[in-house]
Amino acid sequence: MQLRPWLLLAAQLAALHDSSALQPILEHKTTETNSKMELYCETKYSSSNTRIYWLRQRQAPSEKSHHEFLAFWDPTKGAVYGEGVKQEKIIVLQEKSQSILNLTSVKISDSGVYFCMTIGNPELTFWKRIQLNVVDVLPTTAQPTKKSTPKKKRCRLPSTVTQKGPPCGPVILGLLLAGVLILLVSLGVAIHLYCLRRKARLRLMKQFYK
């Protein structure tokens, strides 16, 4: 690559340290170590000749921090990587106006701010800033405790079913038994009187026919 654009790039990056107005809103992403992360960058340019560059700032912006060139996609050469970049860990792809940066087997040292940008003549445009945090274990979100609602006591309504006849109590049963006995005695007396009358009638008839 020609030296002049990179000199311009270094000069404009240094100027951007104190110019946050020219930088897009910072997005935050968190992932676990040894996992895979995909970063997407969309620009307004749909030409296949547009180069989208990826850079990384490993630590928070300070006097010692610097931007590290990672890779870009060249329509004729394919992916072009920066010095010291391991291609088995970082893969860059481009689809029309979108650039995709694949990070594999990420480590805690991969944490930092990732930039994607395009270089014009002579303007430089940042399209996205992504704060990537790599941790050993993802924080778990505490689930809200469910409050146990006391069960409402339901009052049982009195039964509306009407009972047929009087309730069977001991007094009622005694009265029924007494009534039955009276009926049996009365029936016995009636039968006895009937038998006596019949015998008396038979006697009268015998005496009459003699």
FENPEMO-V26932 format. One record per residue. N is the residue number from 1. OMEGA is omega in radians with two decimals (999 if undefined). D_CENTER is the distance of its C-alpha to the mean C-alpha in Angstrom with 2 decimals. Layout:
n:N omega:OMEGA d_center:D_CENTER
n:N omega:OMEGA d_center:D_CENTER
This chain:
n:1 omega:-3.13 d_center:49.81
n:2 omega:-3.08 d_center:52.28
n:3 omega:-3.03 d_center:52.66
n:4 omega:3.12 d_center:52.97
n:5 omega:-3.12 d_center:49.36
n:6 omega:3.00 d_center:48.06
n:7 omega:3.10 d_center:50.52
n:8 omega:3.13 d_center:49.25
n:9 omega:-3.14 d_center:45.65
n:10 omega:-3.14 d_center:46.46
n:11 omega:-3.11 d_center:48.30
n:12 omega:3.07 d_center:45.56
n:13 omega:3.10 d_center:42.85
n:14 omega:3.13 d_center:45.02
n:15 omega:-3.10 d_center:45.36
n:16 omega:3.14 d_center:41.61
n:17 omega:-3.10 d_center:41.13
n:18 omega:-3.12 d_center:42.06
n:19 omega:-3.12 d_center:40.84
n:20 omega:-3.12 d_center:37.12
n:21 omega:-3.11 d_center:37.67
n:22 omega:-3.09 d_center:38.20
n:23 omega:-3.14 d_center:34.94
n:24 omega:3.14 d_center:31.61
n:25 omega:-3.11 d_center:28.58
n:26 omega:3.05 d_center:27.18
n:27 omega:-3.09 d_center:23.75
n:28 omega:3.07 d_center:21.90
n:29 omega:3.13 d_center:20.32
n:30 omega:3.14 d_center:19.69
n:31 omega:3.13 d_center:19.93
n:32 omega:3.07 d_center:21.21
n:33 omega:3.13 d_center:24.83
n:34 omega:3.09 d_center:26.07
n:35 omega:-3.13 d_center:23.21
n:36 omega:-3.13 d_center:23.69
n:37 omega:3.09 d_center:23.14
n:38 omega:3.11 d_center:24.07
n:39 omega:-3.08 d_center:25.37
n:40 omega:3.10 d_center:26.25
n:41 omega:-3.12 d_center:29.10
n:42 omega:3.09 d_center:30.19
n:43 omega:3.13 d_center:33.68
n:44 omega:-3.13 d_center:35.73
n:45 omega:3.14 d_center:38.25
n:46 omega:-3.13 d_center:38.03
n:47 omega:3.12 d_center:41.27
n:48 omega:3.13 d_center:41.23
n:49 omega:-3.12 d_center:43.64
n:50 omega:3.10 d_center:41.20
n:51 omega:3.08 d_center:40.38
n:52 omega:-3.07 d_center:37.13
n:53 omega:3.06 d_center:37.56
n:54 omega:3.09 d_center:35.03
n:55 omega:-3.14 d_center:35.89
n:56 omega:3.04 d_center:34.38
n:57 omega:-2.95 d_center:35.06
n:58 omega:-3.10 d_center:34.30
n:59 omega:-3.12 d_center:34.55
n:60 omega:-3.12 d_center:34.26
n:61 omega:3.10 d_center:37.02
n:62 omega:3.14 d_center:40.28
n:63 omega:-3.10 d_center:43.92
n:64 omega:-3.10 d_center:43.28
n:65 omega:3.14 d_center:40.23
n:66 omega:3.12 d_center:40.92
n:67 omega:-3.12 d_center:39.31
n:68 omega:3.12 d_center:39.26
n:69 omega:-3.12 d_center:39.73
n:70 omega:-3.05 d_center:37.39
n:71 omega:2.93 d_center:38.00
n:72 omega:-3.14 d_center:38.53
n:73 omega:3.11 d_center:39.03
n:74 omega:-3.09 d_center:42.59
n:75 omega:-3.11 d_center:43.22
n:76 omega:-3.08 d_center:46.22
n:77 omega:-3.05 d_center:45.54
n:78 omega:-3.09 d_center:41.82
n:79 omega:3.08 d_center:39.82
n:80 omega:-3.04 d_center:41.91
n:81 omega:3.11 d_center:40.77
n:82 omega:-3.14 d_center:42.01
n:83 omega:3.11 d_center:44.16
n:84 omega:3.14 d_center:42.53
n:85 omega:3.13 d_center:39.29
n:86 omega:-3.06 d_center:38.30
n:87 omega:3.10 d_center:37.58
n:88 omega:3.12 d_center:35.68
n:89 omega:-3.09 d_center:33.06
n:90 omega:3.11 d_center:33.04
n:91 omega:3.13 d_center:33.21
n:92 omega:3.11 d_center:33.60
n:93 omega:3.12 d_center:33.40
n:94 omega:3.08 d_center:34.21
n:95 omega:-3.09 d_center:33.46
n:96 omega:-3.08 d_center:35.58
n:97 omega:-3.09 d_center:34.44
n:98 omega:3.07 d_center:31.41
n:99 omega:-3.10 d_center:31.71
n:100 omega:3.09 d_center:29.26
n:101 omega:-3.14 d_center:29.64
n:102 omega:3.08 d_center:28.30
n:103 omega:-3.13 d_center:28.22
n:104 omega:3.13 d_center:28.24
n:105 omega:-3.06 d_center:28.27
n:106 omega:3.09 d_center:27.68
n:107 omega:3.11 d_center:29.21
n:108 omega:3.12 d_center:29.04
n:109 omega:3.10 d_center:32.25
n:110 omega:3.11 d_center:30.48
n:111 omega:3.13 d_center:28.76
n:112 omega:3.12 d_center:30.23
n:113 omega:3.13 d_center:30.32
n:114 omega:-3.12 d_center:30.61
n:115 omega:2.89 d_center:32.65
n:116 omega:-3.02 d_center:33.43
n:117 omega:3.02 d_center:36.58
n:118 omega:-3.14 d_center:39.44
n:119 omega:3.08 d_center:43.15
n:120 omega:-3.12 d_center:45.44
n:121 omega:0.13 d_center:49.13
n:122 omega:-2.99 d_center:49.06
n:123 omega:3.08 d_center:45.65
n:124 omega:-3.04 d_center:42.59
n:125 omega:3.01 d_center:39.13
n:126 omega:-3.10 d_center:35.85
n:127 omega:-3.12 d_center:32.87
n:128 omega:2.99 d_center:29.95
n:129 omega:-3.08 d_center:29.37
n:130 omega:3.06 d_center:26.47
n:131 omega:-3.13 d_center:26.11
n:132 omega:3.09 d_center:24.94
n:133 omega:3.12 d_center:24.23
n:134 omega:-3.10 d_center:24.48
n:135 omega:3.12 d_center:23.58
n:136 omega:-3.14 d_center:24.01
n:137 omega:3.12 d_center:20.60
n:138 omega:3.10 d_center:17.54
n:139 omega:3.12 d_center:16.70
n:140 omega:3.12 d_center:13.75
n:141 omega:-3.14 d_center:11.92
n:142 omega:3.12 d_center:12.80
n:143 omega:3.14 d_center:10.39
n:144 omega:3.14 d_center:12.22
n:145 omega:-3.13 d_center:14.53
n:146 omega:3.10 d_center:14.57
n:147 omega:3.13 d_center:18.06
n:148 omega:-3.13 d_center:19.92
n:149 omega:-3.13 d_center:21.65
n:150 omega:-3.14 d_center:25.15
n:151 omega:3.13 d_center:26.05
n:152 omega:3.11 d_center:28.57
n:153 omega:3.14 d_center:31.92
n:154 omega:3.11 d_center:33.28
n:155 omega:3.12 d_center:36.99
n:156 omega:3.12 d_center:38.78
n:157 omega:3.11 d_center:41.26
n:158 omega:-3.10 d_center:44.74
n:159 omega:-3.12 d_center:45.52
n:160 omega:-3.12 d_center:47.44
n:161 omega:-3.12 d_center:49.13
n:162 omega:3.11 d_center:52.86
n:163 omega:3.12 d_center:54.80
n:164 omega:3.13 d_center:57.75
n:165 omega:-3.12 d_center:60.94
n:166 omega:3.11 d_center:61.50
n:167 omega:-3.10 d_center:59.55
n:168 omega:3.07 d_center:61.34
n:169 omega:-3.14 d_center:62.56
n:170 omega:-3.13 d_center:65.40
n:171 omega:-3.12 d_center:67.91
n:172 omega:-3.14 d_center:67.19
n:173 omega:3.10 d_center:67.61
n:174 omega:3.12 d_center:70.89
n:175 omega:3.13 d_center:72.21
n:176 omega:3.13 d_center:71.32
n:177 omega:3.11 d_center:73.14
n:178 omega:3.11 d_center:76.15
n:179 omega:3.14 d_center:76.30
n:180 omega:3.12 d_center:76.25
n:181 omega:3.12 d_center:79.06
n:182 omega:3.13 d_center:81.14
n:183 omega:3.14 d_center:80.75
n:184 omega:3.12 d_center:81.82
n:185 omega:3.14 d_center:84.83
n:186 omega:3.13 d_center:85.84
n:187 omega:3.13 d_center:85.55
n:188 omega:3.12 d_center:87.69
n:189 omega:-3.12 d_center:90.29
n:190 omega:3.13 d_center:90.44
n:191 omega:3.14 d_center:90.91
n:192 omega:3.12 d_center:93.63
n:193 omega:-3.13 d_center:95.49
n:194 omega:-3.14 d_center:95.26
n:195 omega:3.13 d_center:96.75
n:196 omega:3.14 d_center:99.57
n:197 omega:-3.10 d_center:100.46
n:198 omega:3.11 d_center:100.54
n:199 omega:3.14 d_center:102.83
n:200 omega:3.14 d_center:105.13
n:201 omega:3.13 d_center:105.29
n:202 omega:3.12 d_center:106.14
n:203 omega:-3.14 d_center:108.96
n:204 omega:-3.10 d_center:110.41
n:205 omega:3.13 d_center:110.39
n:206 omega:3.14 d_center:112.19
n:207 omega:-3.09 d_center:114.85
n:208 omega:-3.08 d_center:115.33
n:209 omega:3.10 d_center:115.93
n:210 omega:999 d_center:118.43
